[in-house]
Amino acid sequence: MGARAVRAVICKPFRAVAHAGRPLCAMVLVALGGLAAPPAGAADYSGPLFDAHLHYNQEAWNGQAGPHPPADVLARMQRNGVKAIVANSRPNDGTKALAASPLTRAAGVTVVPFIRLYRNRADYDNWYRDDSIHDMVLAEYARGTAAGPFKGIGEFHLYDSGNANGPVAKKLMAFAEDKGLAVLAHVDDAAIDLLMAHTATGGRKLRLIWAHTGIGGTPVPRVDALFARYPLLMGELSYRPGLTCADGKLCPEWRALVLKYPDRFMIGSDTWVNQRWAAYDELMKGYRTWLGDLPAEVAQRIGWGNGAAVFGLR
């Protein structure tokens, strides 16, 4: 017997109960489980987005001669409802160009500028011990941008967590905490502890945004433990292995974690290569899909509110 026929048999006795018959039948079906009509799928999140991990590297724009000049990338943000970005670039000229462009204001996009530690690709593997990087950061911080002062440093990479103990890494972590700057770090979980140890408060007052929340697949219980240890640690969710399952929704253990820490996660595009710019619409659509499956308040926080609160946006 099909599900429709079963429902007809169960509901038959209630048909004589005037207007109350249908709701009474529905209650019985729910109690029996699985026989009531399935609920409609959750709608995608439709609110504003804060892209907390965006690069505008030289190969993207190249002084507006590249494939993605400011007008192009800002149009991508605008049509996807991206209202603010953490911008960082190699070199920092890309970030400063977005911060200064009248097109940015016209698109309704707020630039939160970060100082990137890379002048070129060679700096990726050497920044943590190169004093010229430290000097560059101090000079950029003193100059600021057309959109206001720099709000953070990074993204930087540590391919060996032990390099978190490099002399420049130590100085920059102390500098960031002292100046109230956020840090965007692409590191493993061991490096989180090492970097935090270089601050005066042991990381209690350092706003560290963990790029990809452990791109190597740090187990969820370990992420949970680090969040409990460091009250200002936040997770950015681009490229995160195991985050979503086949239906594009959050996998169960990640759903549980974001519901436990709704004020500690943000989303990002990580446009580190031009192919990510080409896929920008798809990336933002993916976020809207799984955000739409969360309680509305939680979706708003992760999609927009957490980043806005950290950087004082309205």
C-alpha positions as MATLAB code, in Angstrom:
seq = 'MGARAVRAVICKPFRAVAHAGRPLCAMVLVALGGLAAPPAGAADYSGPLFDAHLHYNQEAWNGQAGPHPPADVLARMQRNGVKAIVANSRPNDGTKALAASPLTRAAGVTVVPFIRLYRNRADYDNWYRDDSIHDMVLAEYARGTAAGPFKGIGEFHLYDSGNANGPVAKKLMAFAEDKGLAVLAHVDDAAIDLLMAHTATGGRKLRLIWAHTGIGGTPVPRVDALFARYPLLMGELSYRPGLTCADGKLCPEWRALVLKYPDRFMIGSDTWVNQRWAAYDELMKGYRTWLGDLPAEVAQRIGWGNGAAVFGLR';
ca = [
       0.000    0.000    0.000;
       1.421    3.412   -0.960;
       1.946    6.295    1.437;
      -1.086    8.164    0.049;
      -3.343    5.167    0.608;
      -2.014    4.698    4.146;
      -2.722    8.354    4.936;
      -6.277    7.960    3.579;
      -6.943    4.978    5.862;
      -5.521    6.744    8.933;
      -7.407    9.988    8.265;
     -10.802    8.434    7.433;
     -12.114    8.466   11.037;
     -11.330   12.199   11.358;
     -13.376   13.312    8.348;
     -16.525   13.540   10.403;
     -14.967   15.979   12.884;
     -15.844   19.121   10.947;
     -13.074   21.714   10.741;
     -10.865   19.995   13.314;
     -10.566   16.816   11.269;
      -7.699   17.834    9.002;
      -5.365   19.247   11.712;
      -6.090   16.268   13.970;
      -5.165   13.903   11.195;
      -1.979   15.849   10.479;
      -0.981   15.614   14.144;
      -1.440   11.850   14.098;
       0.620   11.502   10.938;
       3.468   13.530   12.434;
       3.341   11.422   15.580;
       3.586    8.262   13.483;
       6.569    9.809   11.681;
       7.358   10.080    8.006;
       3.827    9.812    6.569;
       3.019   13.508    6.525;
       4.013   15.468    3.478;
       7.725   16.412    3.694;
       8.450   20.056    4.557;
       9.485   22.349    1.769;
      13.255   22.760    1.356;
      14.841   25.678    3.184;
      15.268   28.800    1.105;
      18.770   30.085    0.475;
      20.013   32.836    2.784;
      19.167   36.151    1.130;
      20.848   38.669    3.431;
      24.103   40.597    2.961;
      27.454   38.821    2.864;
      30.808   39.752    4.391;
      33.667   38.213    2.397;
      36.294   37.839    5.111;
      39.059   36.383    2.938;
      39.515   38.168   -0.382;
      42.718   38.661   -2.384;
      43.186   41.176   -5.167;
      46.577   40.008   -6.358;
      48.701   41.480   -9.098;
      47.729   38.898  -11.709;
      44.043   39.733  -11.239;
      44.239   43.421  -12.067;
      47.883   44.376  -12.906;
      47.222   48.091  -12.668;
      43.760   47.603  -14.265;
      45.301   45.866  -17.301;
      44.627   42.345  -15.980;
      41.548   40.181  -16.618;
      39.756   41.400  -13.487;
      39.976   45.193  -13.175;
      38.165   46.883  -10.279;
      34.932   47.285  -12.248;
      34.818   43.540  -12.885;
      35.442   42.337   -9.334;
      33.142   44.930   -7.812;
      30.348   43.881  -10.165;
      30.825   40.300   -8.960;
      30.550   41.406   -5.350;
      27.539   43.609   -6.010;
      25.450   40.995   -7.805;
      26.163   38.500   -5.019;
      25.119   40.838   -2.214;
      28.665   41.145   -0.829;
      28.589   44.374    1.165;
      32.023   44.245    2.816;
      35.354   42.528    2.270;
      38.566   41.849    4.132;
      40.935   42.813    1.326;
      44.562   41.743    1.130;
      46.795   41.400   -1.876;
      50.247   40.582   -3.218;
      51.593   43.260   -3.216;
      49.448   45.606   -1.138;
      48.759   47.831   -4.158;
      45.644   45.785   -5.042;
      44.057   46.381   -1.663;
      44.885   50.081   -1.781;
      43.406   50.353   -5.291;
      40.072   48.903   -4.132;
      40.127   51.127   -1.059;
      40.646   54.248   -3.196;
      38.349   53.496   -6.124;
      35.123   55.498   -6.448;
      33.690   52.347   -8.050;
      33.945   50.625   -4.665;
      31.750   53.217   -3.010;
      29.325   53.169   -5.941;
      28.996   49.392   -5.583;
      28.142   49.758   -1.902;
      31.158   47.697   -0.815;
      33.121   48.520    2.340;
      36.817   47.637    2.207;
      38.408   46.417    5.444;
      42.113   46.623    4.507;
      44.714   44.160    5.778;
      48.471   44.414    5.313;
      49.685   41.392    3.422;
      53.204   40.189    4.205;
      54.045   39.318    0.599;
      55.628   41.637   -1.928;
      56.208   38.676   -4.252;
      55.895   34.899   -4.230;
      59.342   34.432   -2.685;
      58.080   36.020    0.538;
      55.654   33.137    1.182;
      58.462   30.899    2.428;
      60.595   33.449    4.212;
      58.464   36.164    5.806;
      58.672   34.830    9.361;
      62.430   35.545    9.559;
      62.826   38.491    7.146;
      63.181   41.802    8.971;
      62.415   43.718    5.776;
      58.873   42.283    6.008;
      58.555   43.645    9.527;
      59.743   47.054    8.330;
      57.278   46.966    5.421;
      54.367   46.196    7.760;
      55.247   49.110   10.025;
      55.526   51.473    7.038;
      52.182   50.361    5.551;
      50.491   50.653    8.918;
      51.775   54.223    9.303;
      50.487   55.210    5.837;
      47.047   53.596    5.981;
      44.671   53.593    2.986;
      42.070   55.791    1.358;
      39.446   53.717    3.204;
      41.080   54.430    6.554;
      43.668   52.652    8.674;
      44.665   49.056    8.162;
      42.584   46.753   10.365;
      44.733   43.644   10.294;
      47.708   41.739    8.925;
      47.727   38.694    6.681;
      46.842   36.419    5.066;
      50.149   34.703    5.753;
      51.121   31.055    5.471;
      53.174   28.767    7.671;
      53.825   25.508    5.862;
      55.827   24.293    8.886;
      54.180   25.136   12.181;
      57.582   25.486   13.843;
      58.178   28.619   11.787;
      55.629   30.332   14.004;
      58.601   30.793   16.310;
      60.520   32.797   13.718;
      61.728   36.196   14.952;
      59.484   38.224   12.634;
      56.458   36.051   13.419;
      57.006   36.750   17.107;
      57.299   40.497   16.589;
      54.248   40.735   14.345;
      51.991   38.825   16.730;
      52.977   41.127   19.579;
      52.495   44.149   17.287;
      49.040   42.987   16.205;
      47.782   42.517   19.741;
      49.270   45.811   20.890;
      47.615   47.760   18.046;
      44.326   45.875   18.145;
      44.834   44.441   14.657;
      43.249   41.210   13.508;
      45.453   38.469   12.055;
      44.454   36.282    9.086;
      46.592   33.144    9.294;
      46.751   30.071    7.039;
      48.270   27.651    9.541;
      47.706   24.314   11.230;
      46.357   23.861   14.721;
      49.817   23.526   16.303;
      50.796   26.929   14.898;
      47.707   28.514   16.457;
      49.067   27.753   19.917;
      52.587   28.904   18.986;
      51.427   32.207   17.494;
      49.157   32.984   20.416;
      52.040   32.405   22.840;
      53.937   35.362   21.347;
      51.408   37.904   22.615;
      51.419   39.597   25.985;
      48.152   37.911   26.982;
      48.895   34.466   25.598;
      46.352   35.033   22.844;
      43.475   36.016   25.102;
      43.187   39.403   23.394;
      44.392   38.619   19.877;
      41.713   38.447   17.176;
      43.101   35.654   15.026;
      41.008   34.681   11.999;
      41.949   31.103   11.163;
      41.929   30.898    7.374;
      40.002   27.776    6.308;
      39.645   26.808    9.998;
      42.425   24.309    9.373;
      42.753   23.618    5.654;
      44.516   20.332    6.398;
      41.355   18.944    7.942;
      41.921   19.647   11.630;
      39.383   17.430   13.463;
      36.277   19.214   14.686;
      36.937   18.349   18.376;
      40.339   20.045   18.096;
      38.753   23.138   16.528;
      36.247   23.134   19.374;
      39.046   22.944   21.954;
      40.948   25.848   20.389;
      37.801   27.987   20.293;
      37.274   27.266   23.981;
      40.887   28.207   24.786;
      41.079   31.442   22.787;
      37.982   33.638   23.152;
      38.743   35.845   20.126;
      39.740   33.060   17.720;
      37.475   32.959   14.668;
      37.150   30.475   11.822;
      36.960   31.432    8.142;
      35.402   28.623    6.117;
      36.700   28.695    2.526;
      38.251   25.435    1.273;
      37.419   23.681    4.548;
      37.531   19.881    4.063;
      34.474   18.055    5.375;
      32.387   21.202    5.798;
      29.506   20.302    3.492;
      27.942   17.013    2.497;
      26.411   15.845   -0.784;
      23.345   18.105   -0.576;
      25.464   21.246   -0.197;
      24.377   21.611    3.437;
      26.678   21.532    6.439;
      27.760   18.070    7.521;
      26.311   17.140   10.932;
      29.447   17.707   13.043;
      30.041   21.113   11.437;
      26.419   22.127   11.845;
      26.702   21.288   15.532;
      29.916   23.304   15.858;
      28.587   26.453   14.177;
      25.437   26.270   16.293;
      27.651   26.023   19.380;
      29.752   29.033   18.287;
      27.446   31.149   16.092;
      29.515   34.282   16.717;
      32.876   32.744   15.775;
      32.632   31.885   12.062;
      32.833   33.882    8.831;
      32.779   33.070    5.128;
      35.329   33.971    2.454;
      36.084   33.591   -1.235;
      39.903   33.198   -1.064;
      40.440   34.577   -4.573;
      44.107   33.575   -4.517;
      44.124   32.716   -8.252;
      42.091   34.151  -11.112;
      40.047   30.960  -11.403;
      38.485   31.812   -8.048;
      37.325   35.148   -9.450;
      35.742   33.307  -12.368;
      33.938   31.063   -9.843;
      32.900   33.891   -7.494;
      29.166   33.577   -8.225;
      29.251   29.836   -7.583;
      31.202   30.258   -4.348;
      28.734   32.760   -2.932;
      25.780   30.639   -4.047;
      27.268   27.693   -2.162;
      27.461   29.718    1.018;
      23.886   30.943    0.628;
      22.710   27.338    0.251;
      24.066   26.045    3.535;
      23.430   29.291    5.405;
      19.773   28.965    4.386;
      19.601   25.656    6.214;
      20.575   27.283    9.534;
      18.368   29.227   11.938;
      17.899   32.707   10.496;
      19.789   34.502   13.274;
      22.769   32.157   12.974;
      22.831   32.503    9.183;
      22.845   36.288    9.472;
      25.706   36.218   11.951;
      27.925   33.960    9.875;
      27.047   35.537    6.550;
      27.361   39.134    7.700;
      27.008   39.982   11.359;
      30.185   38.504   12.810;
      32.465   40.307   10.387;
      30.483   43.514   10.761;
      30.756   43.337   14.556;
      34.505   42.636   14.559;
      35.271   45.588   12.285;
      32.621   48.017   13.498;
      30.389   48.094   10.422;
      26.649   48.772   10.341;
];
